Amino acid sequence: AYVRMKPVHMLRQRWTKDTAEQNPVTALCAYIQQLSSWVAFQVLSNKESAPSRMSRLVAVARELRALRNYCGVFAITLGLGLHSVTRLDFSLEPVDEATLSE
């Protein structure tokens, strides 16, 4: 979706007038929302493995950043920052401090 975006899509909020099929900005927003929901589901689906899944998702986000895939990094960060994930007490306790500092 990002590749199809052109500067004209951002002018005068044109992206709000077209449907998702016609406009790559709306399609990109929908993709990021879907991916962030999947990230939250992966963390919340099993309490016992949540810390290891979070560490793995942070490692994936690091790799995506190295590949300059900022949409993927944003989606993972958004998913890990959702209220349903951050409100849980268990979520950050067993995660390595080095992982969180980066």
ABEGO torsion letter per residue (X at the ends): XAAABBAAAABGGAAAABBAAABAAAAAAAAAAAAAAAAAAAAAABAAAAAAAAAAAAAAAAAAAAAGBAAAAAAAAAAAABAAAAABAAAAAABBAAAAAX
